[in-house]
Amino acid sequence: MARKTNYSFEKRQKELAKMKKKEEKRLRKQGKLEPEENEAGEAGTVENDTPPSTPADSPVE
């Protein structure tokens, strides 16, 4: 017989995630949390996938 799914655990995890997101939004609105500093790391500066170009006169090892 298959195990019964623990829906209460899943519900609690969703509630915790929602509360965390709401708190981060509240702090952003107050100006205490910068977009670059959020814990998820999703917002902020866009990372460039291309490596920086090397000058022609510098030796490459």
C-alpha positions as CSV (number, residue, x, y, z in Angstrom):
1,M,0.0,0.0,0.0
2,A,1.3,3.5,-0.9
3,R,2.1,6.1,1.7
4,K,-0.3,8.9,2.2
5,T,1.0,12.4,1.1
6,N,1.7,14.8,3.9
7,Y,-0.3,17.8,2.7
8,S,0.1,19.7,6.0
9,F,3.9,19.7,5.5
10,E,3.5,21.1,2.0
11,K,1.0,23.7,3.1
12,R,3.3,24.9,5.9
13,Q,6.2,25.2,3.5
14,K,4.1,27.3,1.1
15,E,3.0,29.5,4.0
16,L,6.6,30.0,5.2
17,A,7.7,30.9,1.7
18,K,4.8,33.4,1.3
19,M,5.6,35.0,4.7
20,K,9.2,35.4,3.8
21,K,8.4,37.0,0.4
22,K,5.9,39.3,2.1
23,E,8.5,40.4,4.7
24,E,11.2,41.0,2.0
25,K,8.7,43.1,0.1
26,R,7.8,45.1,3.2
27,L,11.6,45.8,3.8
28,R,12.1,46.8,0.2
29,K,9.2,49.3,0.5
30,Q,10.8,50.8,3.6
31,G,14.1,51.1,1.8
32,K,16.0,48.8,4.2
33,L,16.7,46.0,1.7
34,E,18.4,46.7,-1.6
35,P,17.2,44.7,-4.6
36,E,20.8,43.3,-5.0
37,E,20.8,42.1,-1.3
38,N,17.7,39.9,-1.3
39,E,18.3,36.3,-0.2
40,A,17.0,34.7,-3.4
41,G,19.6,36.4,-5.5
42,E,17.2,36.7,-8.4
43,A,16.9,40.5,-8.6
44,G,19.8,42.9,-8.9
45,T,22.6,43.2,-11.3
46,V,22.5,41.1,-14.5
47,E,25.5,38.9,-14.8
48,N,27.2,38.8,-18.2
49,D,28.0,35.3,-19.5
50,T,30.8,36.5,-21.7
51,P,34.3,36.6,-20.3
52,P,36.1,40.0,-20.2
53,S,38.2,40.7,-23.2
54,T,41.9,40.7,-22.8
55,P,44.1,43.4,-24.2
56,A,46.1,42.5,-27.3
57,D,49.5,43.4,-25.8
58,S,49.1,41.3,-22.6
59,P,50.4,37.7,-22.8
60,V,47.9,34.9,-22.3
61,E,49.2,31.9,-20.4
